[in-house]
């Protein structure tokens, strides 16, 4: 244990926070060797690593009865509805959901834990749209221990807002099919309850999630294409910045699950969602999958579709049918060329309430997605 000079600004507050009898508090710097860092981080920033993606995690073991954590968030953020949130997960159970306010924050994490060893994870609940955070270190009422063993399996989930868990913490009933048009509220998003995280726990796998709301494989929700769609952003640590760049060799997954395409079919023309041109969509998807195959030659790749689309809306457009056909044909074409590690999968569409924000899956719906995909993962030997 040590008190890092990087955390000297924390001393007055942590001293007050630690004035509880019997157990002393100790501070740990963000680069302590006992801390495990999971996900895309920029370590070039002063004082600690900076990150934006959902699910980036600090994991450690401790003999402790309490934990606080220090973060810094951009003071020029876009308002309280978009502040980042983190989960403090102790021994697999979320003990605290904490908001990070603009500026430097000392977050009260977990208190009155049973004496003894605990595994603690500090998980960024919120997606890149909520902004970047910088991890400045933590304070324990107790001491750090050697870290837990790394999981043998690795999974990556690539997608849009569905994969991020957008609005999944609320249940909105829609008797008139107009109610879930809520807009984004960061407090209602929890990557820990999204299907990717659920599957990571089920398969005891290390999970990295790279999801960006509003993006598509050929075009985004706003209609932008080359240079703006998801495949062009994949190798970025921060989706809104070309530098620094993520190196694929830093995390080589055993399986990648892609869930893109929903936004490609939701570009609005005169108030109505429109389907992308079939060949352009399939070509963009094919190129992206081939890029991933190039980065990860031995990785199994699942191109999945759903569950937010169905053929009910817009009436007669058959967007759900078209999306399935486009993606399946793309996958079958790659398989015919010998890319047997590329698979197709479709989730069951959500056709009734409750919904999350803006028609997204709820926690319950994410659990069903995980159940369905788990069967396919077992079939391919994961």
C-alpha distance (Angstrom), angle and dihedral (degrees) to the residues before:
residue distance angle dihedral
X1 . . .
X2 3.77 . .
X3 3.76 142.9 .
X4 3.78 108.1 -119.7
X5 3.79 119.9 -144.5
X6 3.82 85.3 -137.3
X7 3.81 87.5 70.1
X8 3.80 97.3 45.3
X9 3.82 90.5 113.1
X10 3.82 87.6 63.5
X11 3.79 96.2 58.4
X12 3.84 101.6 93.4
X13 3.78 94.1 47.4
X14 3.79 96.3 40.3
X15 3.79 89.7 49.4
X16 3.78 89.4 56.6
X17 3.80 92.8 42.3
X18 3.80 89.9 50.6
X19 3.80 97.4 51.9
X20 3.78 92.9 113.8
X21 3.81 119.9 122.7
X22 3.80 127.4 -102.4
X23 3.82 100.8 7.2
X24 3.84 121.3 74.9
X25 3.80 121.5 -146.3
X26 3.81 123.2 -128.8
X27 3.80 129.4 -167.1
X28 3.80 124.2 -135.4
X29 3.79 128.1 -163.9
X30 3.83 120.9 -125.4
X31 3.81 92.1 -108.9
X32 3.81 97.7 53.0
X33 3.80 108.4 143.7
X34 3.82 91.7 -129.0
X35 3.81 91.2 62.8
X36 3.80 119.6 90.5
X37 3.81 116.8 -149.5
X38 3.80 117.4 -155.7
X39 3.79 123.9 -170.4
X40 3.78 138.5 15.5
X41 3.80 112.9 -28.3
X42 3.79 135.8 165.0
X43 3.81 107.4 -135.9
X44 3.80 94.3 -178.4
X45 3.82 93.4 80.9
X46 3.79 119.2 102.0
X47 3.83 119.9 -99.6
X48 3.80 95.9 7.9
X49 3.81 148.0 -14.1
X50 3.82 120.0 -58.5
X51 3.79 124.5 -148.7
X52 3.81 143.7 165.2
X53 3.80 110.8 -174.8
X54 3.78 123.8 104.0
X55 3.77 117.3 -100.4
X56 3.80 99.0 23.0
X57 3.79 102.5 154.6
X58 3.80 142.1 -161.4
X59 3.82 107.8 -156.1
X60 3.80 129.3 -175.8
X61 3.79 146.1 147.0
X62 3.76 122.3 -122.4
X63 3.78 143.6 171.9
X64 3.76 92.4 -131.9
X65 3.78 148.0 125.6
X66 3.82 98.5 -152.8
X67 3.79 143.2 22.2
X68 3.81 135.4 -164.1
X69 3.79 125.4 -177.7
X70 3.81 133.5 -154.9
X71 3.82 124.9 -141.6
X72 3.76 138.8 166.8
X73 3.79 122.3 -147.3
X74 3.79 128.6 -171.6
X75 3.84 106.6 -88.4
X76 3.81 88.7 -149.2
X77 3.80 92.8 65.8
X78 3.78 125.2 143.1
X79 3.78 101.0 -102.6
X80 3.76 142.6 -68.3
X81 3.82 93.5 -67.2
X82 3.80 88.1 63.9
X83 3.80 102.0 44.9
X84 3.77 114.9 126.8
X85 3.79 122.6 -108.6
X86 3.80 131.7 -158.8
X87 3.77 133.7 -160.1
X88 3.79 120.9 -135.3
X89 3.81 102.8 -150.2
X90 3.80 117.9 -169.8
X91 3.80 119.2 -168.9
X92 3.80 90.9 -20.0
X93 3.82 97.0 -48.0
X94 3.81 125.6 101.6
X95 3.80 106.4 -118.9
X96 3.80 98.3 173.5
X97 3.81 140.3 16.1
X98 3.79 107.2 -157.0
X99 3.80 132.3 -172.2
X100 3.82 120.1 -138.1
X101 3.79 110.6 -143.2
X102 3.82 124.1 -157.3
X103 3.79 112.8 -77.3
X104 3.80 126.7 19.3
X105 3.77 116.6 -19.0
X106 3.78 134.8 -167.7
X107 3.77 103.4 -161.8
X108 3.75 121.8 -156.3
X109 3.77 102.6 -131.0
X110 3.79 123.6 173.7
X111 3.81 127.0 -14.9
X112 3.80 137.5 -173.6
X113 3.78 94.6 22.3
X114 3.80 116.0 172.1
X115 3.78 110.8 -90.5
X116 3.77 112.1 -98.1
X117 3.80 140.2 50.6
X118 3.80 122.0 -18.2
X119 3.80 136.2 175.3
X120 3.80 109.9 -138.3
X121 3.81 129.6 -169.5
X122 3.79 125.1 -168.1
X123 3.82 104.2 -158.7
X124 3.81 128.4 -172.3
X125 3.82 101.4 -129.8
X126 3.78 95.8 -171.0
X127 3.80 134.9 75.6
X128 3.82 129.9 -118.1
X129 3.83 90.4 -90.8
X130 3.81 87.4 71.1
X131 3.80 89.5 59.2
X132 3.78 140.3 -118.6
X133 3.78 129.1 -47.8
X134 3.79 131.8 -164.0
X135 3.81 119.4 -143.5
X136 3.83 109.4 -138.3
X137 3.79 101.3 177.2
X138 3.76 140.5 -87.0
X139 3.79 142.8 -99.9
X140 3.79 123.7 -137.7
X141 3.75 132.4 -162.5
X142 3.76 86.1 -141.7
X143 3.80 135.0 12.4
X144 3.79 139.2 -62.7
X145 3.79 118.6 -108.3
X146 3.78 131.4 -161.9
X147 3.82 109.0 -64.3
X148 3.80 122.9 -99.8
X149 3.81 117.0 -96.5
X150 3.79 115.2 -85.9
X151 3.82 113.9 -107.9
X152 3.78 113.1 -103.3
X153 3.83 93.3 -134.7
X154 3.80 127.0 65.8
X155 3.80 128.9 -160.2
X156 3.80 133.0 -176.8
X157 3.80 123.7 -162.5
X158 3.79 116.7 -159.9
X159 3.76 121.0 -170.9
X160 3.77 153.7 96.6
X161 3.80 132.0 -82.6
X162 3.81 92.7 -45.2
X163 3.79 91.1 62.0
X164 3.82 90.8 45.4
X165 3.81 91.5 58.3
X166 3.81 93.1 -116.0
X167 3.81 109.3 -165.4
X168 3.80 92.9 -14.9
X169 3.81 96.4 138.9
X170 3.81 95.2 69.5
X171 3.80 131.8 69.0
X172 3.80 112.8 -146.6
X173 3.79 119.8 -174.4
X174 3.78 116.0 -148.2
X175 3.80 113.6 -162.4
X176 3.82 90.4 158.5
X177 3.84 96.2 32.8
X178 3.79 93.1 -121.4
X179 3.81 104.8 86.5
X180 3.85 105.2 88.3
X181 3.83 94.9 65.4
X182 3.79 91.2 110.0
X183 3.80 108.0 133.1
X184 3.80 123.5 -129.2
X185 3.81 121.0 -46.2
X186 3.77 113.8 178.4
X187 3.81 94.5 -153.5
X188 3.83 89.4 64.9
X189 3.82 95.5 55.6
X190 3.80 121.8 89.5
X191 3.79 120.3 172.0
X192 3.81 88.6 -171.4
X193 3.82 88.7 70.8
X194 3.81 96.1 42.0
X195 3.79 118.7 108.8
X196 3.81 95.1 -103.9
X197 3.79 94.4 55.6
X198 3.80 90.9 44.6
X199 3.81 90.0 54.2
X200 3.79 91.5 46.8
X201 3.79 89.8 58.0
X202 3.80 92.2 44.1
X203 3.80 93.8 52.4
X204 3.82 95.6 33.8
X205 3.79 89.6 -121.7
X206 3.77 134.2 149.4
X207 3.81 107.2 -113.5
X208 3.79 130.5 -154.4
X209 3.81 116.3 -175.1
X210 3.80 121.8 -161.6
X211 3.78 106.1 -177.9
X212 3.80 129.4 153.6
X213 3.80 121.1 -172.6
X214 3.78 117.4 -126.5
X215 3.79 95.8 19.0
X216 3.78 128.3 125.3
X217 3.76 136.4 -169.5
X218 3.84 93.7 -114.3
X219 3.81 103.1 10.9
X220 3.77 136.4 4.0
X221 3.78 130.5 -122.0
X222 3.81 89.2 -91.4
X223 3.81 92.6 50.5
X224 3.82 97.4 -106.2
X225 3.79 114.1 142.4
X226 3.81 130.6 168.3
X227 3.77 113.7 47.6
X228 3.82 91.9 8.7
X229 3.82 108.0 57.1
X230 3.79 119.7 94.8
X231 3.84 99.2 -93.4
X232 3.81 89.9 60.7
X233 3.82 90.7 53.6
X234 3.79 99.4 44.7
X235 3.81 98.3 97.3
X236 3.80 94.5 49.9
X237 3.78 124.8 103.7
X238 3.82 87.8 -154.0
X239 3.83 114.1 34.2
X240 3.81 91.9 -145.8
X241 3.82 95.2 52.5
X242 3.81 131.9 58.7
X243 3.80 90.9 -148.4
X244 2.95 137.5 91.2
X245 3.78 96.8 38.2
X246 3.79 125.4 -148.1
X247 3.80 115.9 -125.8
X248 3.83 112.0 -140.7
X249 3.80 91.4 -145.2
X250 3.81 89.3 66.6
X251 3.81 90.3 74.0
X252 3.80 120.7 19.3
X253 3.83 109.8 -174.0
X254 3.78 125.3 -153.2
X255 3.79 89.1 -142.7
X256 3.80 134.4 17.0
X257 3.80 121.5 -159.8
X258 3.81 115.4 -161.4
X259 3.80 120.0 -163.5
X260 3.79 106.4 176.9
X261 3.79 133.5 130.0
X262 3.79 103.6 71.8
X263 3.81 92.2 100.1
X264 3.80 92.4 44.8
X265 3.82 86.8 64.4
X266 3.80 95.3 44.2
X267 3.79 103.1 61.8
X268 3.80 102.6 129.6
X269 3.81 122.1 -128.2
X270 3.81 113.9 -178.8
X271 3.79 89.5 -18.5
X272 3.81 96.6 -50.7
X273 3.83 128.4 103.8
X274 3.79 112.5 -115.5
X275 3.79 132.7 -156.7
X276 3.81 119.2 -118.8
X277 3.81 119.5 -114.6
X278 3.79 104.5 -81.7
X279 3.78 101.3 -132.3
X280 3.81 94.7 43.1
X281 3.80 90.6 49.3
X282 3.80 93.5 49.0
X283 3.80 92.4 45.0
X284 3.82 92.5 51.7
X285 3.80 91.8 47.2
X286 3.81 91.8 46.5
X287 3.81 92.1 51.4
X288 3.80 91.8 49.5
X289 3.80 92.8 50.0
X290 3.79 90.8 48.0
X291 3.82 89.1 50.8
X292 3.81 88.8 54.3
X293 3.80 91.2 47.2
X294 3.80 87.4 53.2
X295 3.78 92.4 51.7
X296 3.81 94.8 42.1
X297 3.84 110.6 24.3
X298 3.83 95.0 174.1
X299 3.81 97.6 42.5
X300 3.80 122.1 110.5
X301 3.82 110.4 -127.7
X302 3.80 124.0 -158.6
X303 3.81 117.3 -165.3
X304 3.80 102.3 -158.1
X305 3.80 133.2 -175.9
X306 3.80 132.8 -158.9
X307 2.95 162.4 -26.2
X308 3.83 101.7 164.1
X309 3.80 96.9 57.8
X310 3.79 131.3 76.6
X311 3.79 136.7 158.6
X312 3.80 94.3 -105.2
X313 3.81 94.9 83.2
X314 2.91 129.4 78.1
X315 3.76 89.4 21.5
X316 3.79 113.7 -116.2
X317 3.83 95.3 2.9
X318 3.82 94.6 102.6
X319 3.80 91.5 -152.9
X320 3.80 93.5 160.8
X321 3.79 92.0 51.4
X322 3.80 91.7 47.0
X323 3.79 94.3 47.6
X324 3.80 91.9 52.0
X325 3.79 91.3 48.2
X326 3.81 94.8 47.5
X327 3.81 94.2 49.8
X328 3.79 94.7 41.6
X329 3.81 91.6 50.4
X330 3.79 90.4 49.0
X331 3.81 91.3 51.6
X332 3.81 93.7 44.8
X333 3.79 89.7 51.7
X334 3.80 91.1 54.3
X335 3.78 92.0 45.9
X336 3.81 89.6 52.7
X337 3.80 87.1 56.6
X338 3.80 91.4 55.1
X339 3.82 99.3 -93.3
X340 3.81 93.5 132.5
X341 3.80 91.7 157.2
X342 3.85 89.3 71.5
X343 3.80 114.6 88.2
X344 3.82 137.7 179.6
X345 3.81 125.8 -132.8
X346 3.82 135.7 173.2
X347 3.79 126.0 -160.4
X348 3.79 121.9 -144.4
X349 3.83 108.4 -95.5
X350 3.80 120.4 -113.7
X351 3.79 104.2 -119.2
X352 3.81 103.0 165.9
X353 3.78 141.2 36.6
X354 2.94 149.4 -54.4
X355 3.77 97.6 76.8
X356 3.78 132.6 175.6
X357 3.78 121.1 -124.8
X358 3.81 114.9 -44.8
X359 3.83 92.5 5.2
X360 3.80 94.5 -58.6
X361 3.83 125.5 145.4
X362 3.80 118.2 -82.1
X363 3.80 123.1 -135.0
X364 3.79 88.1 -92.4
X365 3.80 91.4 51.9
X366 3.80 90.6 49.1
X367 3.80 89.0 53.1
X368 3.83 89.2 53.8
X369 3.80 90.5 49.1
X370 3.79 89.1 52.7
X371 3.80 91.5 49.5
X372 3.80 91.5 52.2
X373 3.79 95.6 45.6
X374 3.81 92.9 45.2
X375 3.80 89.1 65.5
X376 3.81 91.3 54.7
X377 3.80 92.1 46.0
X378 3.78 90.2 53.9
X379 3.81 90.2 47.7
X380 3.81 91.4 57.0
X381 3.79 91.4 48.1
X382 3.79 101.2 -105.4
